[in-house]
Amino acid sequence: MSSVGNGKLLDKAVNLFKRHRYAEAVDLMTPYLLAYGDSYLYFKLMTFSSIMIYDWSGAAAYLKTAVRLCRRRDPDLQIAQAVVKLKTGETAEAYLILFDLERNSRWGAFSKELLEISRNTENQQALTEILERLIKTRFAKLNLDGNYEREWRKRDSDLRLFFERMPSLRSIIAAGMGVFIIFLSALFIFMFFFKSAPERESVSVRKDGDNIKLQQTEQLVVYDSETRYLLSEEEIRNSFNRMKDYYRNRDDNMTQREINRLKESNASVDVKDKASAFERLLTDNRSENIGTLFSYDEVSHDPFLYDKTVVVWRGAAANLYVTPTSLTFDLLVGYENRKFLEGTVPVFVDYGVKIIEGEPYEIEGEITVDSDEHFRLHALSIRRIQIN
């Protein structure tokens, strides 16, 4: 924890970014989201690292917090916002940001280039491909060091000054920490040795995919301009390794997301076949090992990444249509309290259940994506909820 407190871990991530090892920076820092919850640099780093590995939904999520934490207008965040909005089809909002940046010394030329490209590109898929090529060169030299030094030096200085002025409090805290550590150690030993064997087994890692590996000499990349996600050799290898780690740790949703990324990318046929092998290993009853839950905002920004993942969303039922063998309705996501609508998703139900239009429900369902990028939910369970 001390390495987190003094910024050494973030320092390492910044160095990974400078060496263009973006996926490693994301993997390193993701577990420390809470520890760096008030760090502007953390969220800026995660925003740009996610953009560089084409994790657009992740970039959008980190970007929101970075903007909230930013005490002054940062042109770096503005250009990131513009790029993400262009990718997600929010063209009008992206244009407003780019117009504002046209006179900026750092991003002015790139802003004009993005405006010109967006106006002259015929469809969203072609625009995405151009964006993904451009950001590799335009964002690769982004300098994060200045903000980093100011942020952590001030924090360290404030803490050091506080403790130097209060030696008695420092002694009390040190003694208290010692007692706390002893208590935690005893609690850990108790839980480890007295927990039943079946319980320990239930959280054990899955090892049946360990023999599915990428060979060092194996071709990983096929250069295909029609691919949805254009990845480098390193990014394909990192995505494959993440997929294996998520599977071992029983996070089926994150496993499926990496499978989708690889299958929709320019990875070679052998890589895609191995990703498909992991897809076959995933349990038939996905409710047992859902793992990470995705929001409507994440899914709607890039549906193909979330095909076959399981979500749990709340909302109100509308447009009910019943047939002898099934029923469909629209879930107004986030509208269960009739205050805020996140979006609308069609729901398909192939078992008997009573649905009342306008009433609030919690749906656990599997995402299915059509070729035109529209998605719907295949309901696995439906629960009517009470809203106070």
ABEGO torsion letter per residue (X at the ends): XAAAAAGAAAAAAAAAAAAGBAAAAAAAAAAAAAAAAABAAAAAAAAAAAAAAGBAAAAAAAAAAAAAABABBBAAAAAAAAAAAAAAGBAAAAAAAAAAAAABAAAAAAAAAAAAAAAABABAAAAAAAAAAAAAAAAAABBAAAAAAAAAAAAAAAAAAAAAABAAAAAAAAAAAAAAAAAAAAAAAAAAAABBAAAAAAABBBAAAAABBBBAABBABBBBAABABBBBAAAAAAAAAAAAAAAAAGBAAAAAAAAAAAAABABBAAAAAAAAAAAAABBABAAABAEBBBBAAAAAABAAAABGBBBBBBEBBBGBBBBAABBBBBBBBGAAAGABBAEBBBBBBABBBBBBBGBBBBBBBBBBBBAAGBBBBBBABBBBBBBX
